Amino acid sequence: MFDKDGGRTIESIFKNTLKYLSQDIESVEKNILEIIKADPTLRRLFQISTSVSGIGTVTAVEIIIVTNEFKNIRTAKKFACYAGIVPFEHNSGTSLRSRPRVSHKANKE
């Protein structure tokens, strides 16, 4: 049922597709970094964000975008809640749930 030549052809097509996708991703990342370098505010926010241990280029760009350059989220407490690292206990009346959960407003990605 499996044609070896057909499999090689498909593999070749996929390799070419992956190559071009990688080139496109690299080009987009380069353009994003050029935009950041051209804007003094973005450059400053990017430098501050990437100075934090564990925060790389992609994460720093995403943080800057989703917080609207930290205009929408101005405090560390709100950002921690948004990032999903602040647990909330769920209780109602006499019922206590033992497992704390993340806010439903948190970015679960």
C-alpha positions as CSV (number, residue, x, y, z in Angstrom):
1,M,0.0,0.0,0.0
2,F,2.8,2.4,0.7
3,D,4.8,3.6,-2.3
4,K,8.4,4.4,-1.3
5,D,8.9,6.8,-4.2
6,G,5.7,8.6,-3.2
7,G,6.9,8.8,0.4
8,R,10.2,10.4,-0.7
9,T,8.3,12.9,-2.9
10,I,6.1,13.9,0.0
11,E,9.1,14.1,2.3
12,S,10.9,16.4,-0.2
13,I,7.8,18.6,-0.4
14,F,7.5,18.9,3.4
15,K,11.2,19.7,3.7
16,N,10.9,22.5,1.2
17,T,7.8,23.8,2.9
18,L,9.5,23.7,6.3
19,K,12.5,25.5,4.8
20,Y,10.4,28.3,3.4
21,L,8.3,28.6,6.6
22,S,11.5,28.9,8.6
23,Q,12.7,31.6,6.3
24,D,9.4,33.5,6.7
25,I,9.5,33.2,10.5
26,E,13.0,34.5,10.5
27,S,12.0,37.4,8.3
28,V,9.1,38.3,10.5
29,E,11.2,38.2,13.6
30,K,13.8,40.4,12.0
31,N,11.1,42.9,11.0
32,I,9.7,42.9,14.6
33,L,13.2,43.6,16.0
34,E,13.7,46.4,13.5
35,I,10.4,48.0,14.6
36,I,11.4,47.7,18.2
37,K,14.9,49.2,17.6
38,A,13.4,52.1,15.7
39,D,11.0,53.2,18.5
40,P,12.7,54.4,21.7
41,T,9.8,53.5,24.0
42,L,9.5,50.0,22.5
43,R,13.3,49.6,22.7
44,R,13.3,50.5,26.4
45,L,10.4,48.2,27.3
46,F,12.0,45.4,25.3
47,Q,15.4,45.9,27.1
48,I,13.7,45.9,30.5
49,S,11.6,42.8,29.7
50,T,14.5,40.8,28.3
51,S,16.7,41.7,31.3
52,V,14.4,39.4,33.4
53,S,15.8,35.9,33.7
54,G,13.8,33.5,31.5
55,I,12.2,36.2,29.3
56,G,13.4,35.9,25.7
57,T,12.6,37.8,22.6
58,V,9.3,36.1,21.8
59,T,7.9,36.4,25.3
60,A,9.0,40.0,25.7
61,V,7.3,41.0,22.4
62,E,4.1,39.2,23.4
63,I,4.1,40.9,26.9
64,I,4.6,44.3,25.3
65,I,1.8,43.6,22.8
66,V,-0.8,42.1,25.2
67,T,-0.3,44.8,27.8
68,N,-0.4,47.6,25.1
69,E,3.1,48.7,26.1
70,F,2.2,48.3,29.8
71,K,-0.6,50.9,29.5
72,N,-3.4,48.5,30.2
73,I,-1.7,46.6,33.0
74,R,0.3,49.0,35.2
75,T,0.9,47.1,38.5
76,A,2.9,43.9,39.2
77,K,-0.1,42.5,41.0
78,K,-2.4,42.9,38.0
79,F,0.3,41.5,35.6
80,A,0.9,38.5,37.9
81,C,-2.8,37.8,37.9
82,Y,-3.0,38.2,34.1
83,A,0.0,35.8,33.7
84,G,-1.8,33.2,35.8
85,I,0.7,32.9,38.6
86,V,-1.6,34.1,41.4
87,P,-3.7,31.3,42.8
88,F,-7.3,32.1,44.0
89,E,-9.1,29.9,46.6
90,H,-12.6,29.0,45.7
91,N,-15.1,29.0,48.5
92,S,-18.7,29.6,49.1
93,G,-20.3,29.7,52.5
94,T,-19.0,26.6,54.4
95,S,-17.7,24.9,51.3
96,L,-13.9,25.1,50.7
97,R,-12.3,23.6,47.7
98,S,-8.8,22.4,48.5
99,R,-7.2,23.3,45.2
100,P,-6.5,26.9,44.4
101,R,-7.2,28.0,40.8
102,V,-6.0,30.6,38.4
103,S,-8.2,33.6,37.6
104,H,-10.6,33.1,34.7
105,K,-9.2,36.3,33.3
106,A,-5.6,35.0,33.1
107,N,-3.8,34.3,29.9
108,K,-3.7,30.5,30.0
109,E,-1.2,30.3,27.1
